[in-house]
Amino acid sequence: MIVLLVSTLSWHTFIPEHFSFRSYYSLFVENSFYRPLLNSAIVAIVTVMLGFVVNGLAGFAFAKFKFRGGNILFTIYLFSFMIPFEMIAVPLYKTVGSLGMLETRSALILPMVANGMIVFLYRQFFQDIPDSLIESAVIDGAGTLRIFFQLLVPLSKPVIISASLMMFIQQWDAFLWPLVAATNKSLKVIQVAISEFNGEFTIQWGTIFAATTVAIAIPVAILLPLQKYYIQGISSSGLKE
């Protein structure tokens, strides 16, 4: 005999009768959730900073420099972000292990710095900048790096914000790679920490919900004030051609 228990939908489903911060106390005091939170923040912020330099310069090169094999190389970049991460996880693990970077923050950061999608966004944006502007800077004696940082970067606020937000959220939500590349408790990131509240015999639902709320609230708090620039950067670079 199968018995179906159907609960009545009411406003209590969404608004609790009794408010309690017990789960948050358990999360931060008893489970030291601030450590994974800090680890995720460090990994995401450093990845964004390095990614801006690496992907921005790559996008600049593809947009404004003509060199043999450039189109082929850019096509490879385009295909790279279409490949599911699960397909490259094992080769990447072996490569990082051979470099002696496993169980370090470098293992979480460096493989995620170069991003084909971000290079695509920068390249599309930089293509709209007139060549005459860059040629004028070259005549004035400016080098490549000076042109990029002093001329292009001030003009690229929307795409920089869009690309940075995409990289931040990607690292903030990362689970599979941190799970296999950094098993040390001191390097545990937020998504891995949340998964550990689901035990073999017990599930700490209150703590899971509290941790999930915190994990969602932080990127939302960053995204909301910058959503205008995010939309502008995507619409002005990612939807061309």
Wavefront OBJ file of the C-alpha trace (Angstrom):
o trace
v 0.000 0.000 0.000
v 1.396 3.386 -1.046
v 0.489 6.409 1.019
v 1.030 9.865 -0.455
v 1.557 12.655 2.018
v 0.564 15.966 0.477
v 1.206 19.116 2.481
v -1.073 22.105 2.093
v 0.524 25.045 0.328
v 0.236 28.193 2.424
v 2.152 31.383 3.143
v 4.076 29.457 5.822
v 5.736 27.561 2.976
v 7.637 30.720 2.065
v 7.609 32.714 5.314
v 8.451 30.771 8.486
v 6.384 31.183 11.641
v 9.447 31.413 13.851
v 12.669 33.063 12.721
v 15.901 31.570 14.001
v 19.576 32.129 13.203
v 20.577 28.802 14.708
v 21.612 27.387 11.327
v 23.857 30.385 10.634
v 25.430 30.040 14.064
v 26.088 26.375 13.346
v 27.451 27.270 9.913
v 30.036 29.819 10.974
v 30.826 28.891 14.585
v 30.538 25.114 14.676
v 31.569 24.395 11.054
v 33.987 27.312 10.436
v 32.342 28.133 7.126
v 34.260 31.394 6.912
v 37.355 29.442 5.799
v 35.831 28.015 2.588
v 34.242 31.407 2.044
v 37.629 33.112 2.248
v 39.264 30.467 0.042
v 36.632 30.910 -2.667
v 36.984 34.687 -2.501
v 40.782 34.525 -2.834
v 40.648 32.037 -5.709
v 37.952 33.984 -7.572
v 39.536 37.428 -7.120
v 43.049 36.328 -8.120
v 41.637 34.471 -11.146
v 39.770 37.608 -12.228
v 42.888 39.777 -11.892
v 45.139 37.399 -13.824
v 42.375 36.671 -16.326
v 41.966 40.358 -17.104
v 45.628 40.644 -18.102
v 45.935 37.330 -19.968
v 42.586 37.319 -21.774
v 42.568 41.063 -22.367
v 45.975 41.024 -24.035
v 44.989 37.963 -26.070
v 41.805 39.667 -27.238
v 43.812 42.777 -28.126
v 46.257 40.691 -30.161
v 43.509 38.870 -32.068
v 41.642 42.118 -32.765
v 44.445 44.441 -33.834
v 47.452 42.353 -34.901
v 47.701 40.408 -38.138
v 49.916 37.347 -37.929
v 50.178 34.009 -39.670
v 47.786 31.433 -38.246
v 45.864 34.026 -36.245
v 42.442 32.966 -37.492
v 43.208 29.284 -36.882
v 44.429 30.004 -33.363
v 41.351 32.107 -32.624
v 39.119 29.273 -33.891
v 40.847 26.907 -31.471
v 40.113 29.378 -28.680
v 36.457 29.427 -29.678
v 36.216 25.650 -29.593
v 38.021 25.474 -26.241
v 35.117 26.922 -24.229
v 32.661 24.556 -25.922
v 34.408 21.464 -24.542
v 32.824 20.148 -21.298
v 35.242 20.410 -18.405
v 34.658 16.748 -17.526
v 36.449 15.774 -20.760
v 39.689 17.517 -19.794
v 39.593 16.969 -16.018
v 41.811 13.866 -16.028
v 44.488 15.211 -18.445
v 44.458 18.503 -16.542
v 44.881 16.665 -13.247
v 47.898 14.785 -14.610
v 49.423 17.985 -15.990
v 48.970 19.923 -12.767
v 50.307 16.954 -10.794
v 53.424 16.745 -12.982
v 54.068 20.428 -12.250
v 53.817 19.778 -8.508
v 50.903 22.167 -8.005
v 48.308 19.787 -6.548
v 47.012 20.731 -3.097
v 47.857 24.401 -3.652
v 45.794 27.460 -4.527
v 47.783 27.688 -7.750
v 46.099 24.479 -8.886
v 42.709 26.130 -8.429
v 43.667 29.417 -10.065
v 46.126 28.978 -12.943
v 44.195 26.399 -15.044
v 41.164 28.722 -15.040
v 42.903 31.971 -15.990
v 42.913 31.531 -19.787
v 39.319 31.403 -20.999
v 38.248 31.193 -24.643
v 34.898 32.854 -24.012
v 36.522 35.833 -22.293
v 39.094 36.200 -25.080
v 36.192 36.215 -27.544
v 34.436 39.025 -25.649
v 37.580 41.177 -25.511
v 38.397 40.560 -29.167
v 34.913 41.522 -30.311
v 34.978 44.698 -28.224
v 38.462 45.796 -29.314
v 37.567 45.344 -32.972
v 35.209 48.352 -32.696
v 37.995 50.652 -31.518
v 39.299 52.614 -34.532
v 42.732 51.584 -35.784
v 43.558 55.268 -36.268
v 43.455 55.756 -32.500
v 46.061 53.054 -31.972
v 48.153 54.276 -34.896
v 48.224 57.757 -33.364
v 49.490 56.311 -30.103
v 52.202 54.380 -31.950
v 53.318 57.572 -33.724
v 53.554 59.258 -30.320
v 55.937 56.503 -29.242
v 53.618 54.354 -27.123
v 54.455 50.665 -26.824
v 52.013 47.773 -26.955
v 51.514 47.484 -23.197
v 51.152 51.228 -22.778
v 48.522 51.310 -25.544
v 46.625 48.494 -23.866
v 46.678 49.767 -20.282
v 46.525 53.518 -20.842
v 44.440 53.744 -24.013
v 42.223 50.658 -24.350
v 41.505 49.790 -20.724
v 39.847 53.162 -19.903
v 37.592 52.670 -22.944
v 36.728 49.075 -22.042
v 34.930 49.409 -18.719
v 31.762 47.501 -19.800
v 33.571 44.477 -21.259
v 36.057 44.351 -18.374
v 33.218 44.262 -15.851
v 31.288 41.662 -17.878
v 34.316 39.411 -18.284
v 35.343 39.796 -14.638
v 31.853 38.908 -13.394
v 31.742 35.820 -15.625
v 35.120 34.606 -14.353
v 34.225 35.386 -10.741
v 30.959 33.438 -10.883
v 32.635 30.545 -12.688
v 35.221 30.207 -9.928
v 32.717 30.871 -7.155
v 30.508 28.021 -8.408
v 33.390 25.639 -9.187
v 32.951 22.200 -7.652
v 34.478 19.329 -9.645
v 37.973 20.725 -10.105
v 38.446 21.944 -6.492
v 37.095 18.591 -5.318
v 39.861 16.627 -7.078
v 42.731 19.142 -7.175
v 42.683 20.409 -3.584
v 41.472 17.871 -1.026
v 43.262 19.564 1.865
v 40.770 21.002 4.369
v 42.650 24.302 4.467
v 41.988 24.744 0.718
v 38.332 23.724 0.731
v 36.125 26.069 -1.296
v 32.516 26.999 -0.703
v 30.781 24.518 -3.023
v 32.791 21.570 -1.718
v 32.068 22.640 1.858
v 28.325 22.743 1.167
v 28.398 19.235 -0.312
v 29.962 17.864 2.882
v 26.894 18.791 4.924
v 25.164 15.945 3.085
v 26.500 12.984 5.040
v 26.118 9.242 4.579
v 23.517 8.877 7.317
v 22.385 12.434 8.065
v 21.640 15.544 6.050
v 21.987 18.902 7.774
v 19.213 20.656 5.886
v 19.219 23.820 7.971
v 22.958 24.269 7.573
v 22.786 23.480 3.841
v 20.079 26.084 3.290
v 22.003 28.681 5.314
v 25.233 27.980 3.407
v 23.415 28.102 0.063
v 21.856 31.442 0.988
v 25.283 32.883 1.768
v 26.772 31.398 -1.414
v 24.039 33.007 -3.518
v 23.905 36.338 -1.702
v 27.543 37.295 -2.298
v 27.603 37.093 -6.137
v 24.127 38.660 -6.281
v 25.347 41.575 -4.137
v 28.225 42.053 -6.589
v 26.159 41.596 -9.742
v 23.205 43.876 -8.946
v 25.128 47.188 -8.773
v 27.071 46.261 -11.925
v 24.295 44.727 -14.014
v 24.071 47.801 -16.263
v 27.727 47.449 -17.271
v 27.395 43.669 -17.509
v 24.515 43.876 -19.992
v 26.245 46.650 -21.914
v 29.476 44.658 -22.177
v 27.722 41.512 -23.402
v 25.542 43.350 -25.933
v 28.446 45.381 -27.318
v 30.900 42.507 -27.724
v 29.405 39.063 -27.450
v 26.536 39.284 -29.906
v 28.378 40.489 -32.990
v 28.954 38.620 -36.204
l 1 2 3 4 5 6 7 8 9 10 11 12 13 14 15 16 17 18 19 20 21 22 23 24 25 26 27 28 29 30 31 32 33 34 35 36 37 38 39 40 41 42 43 44 45 46 47 48 49 50 51 52 53 54 55 56 57 58 59 60 61 62 63 64 65 66 67 68 69 70 71 72 73 74 75 76 77 78 79 80 81 82 83 84 85 86 87 88 89 90 91 92 93 94 95 96 97 98 99 100 101 102 103 104 105 106 107 108 109 110 111 112 113 114 115 116 117 118 119 120 121 122 123 124 125 126 127 128 129 130 131 132 133 134 135 136 137 138 139 140 141 142 143 144 145 146 147 148 149 150 151 152 153 154 155 156 157 158 159 160 161 162 163 164 165 166 167 168 169 170 171 172 173 174 175 176 177 178 179 180 181 182 183 184 185 186 187 188 189 190 191 192 193 194 195 196 197 198 199 200 201 202 203 204 205 206 207 208 209 210 211 212 213 214 215 216 217 218 219 220 221 222 223 224 225 226 227 228 229 230 231 232 233 234 235 236 237 238 239 240 241
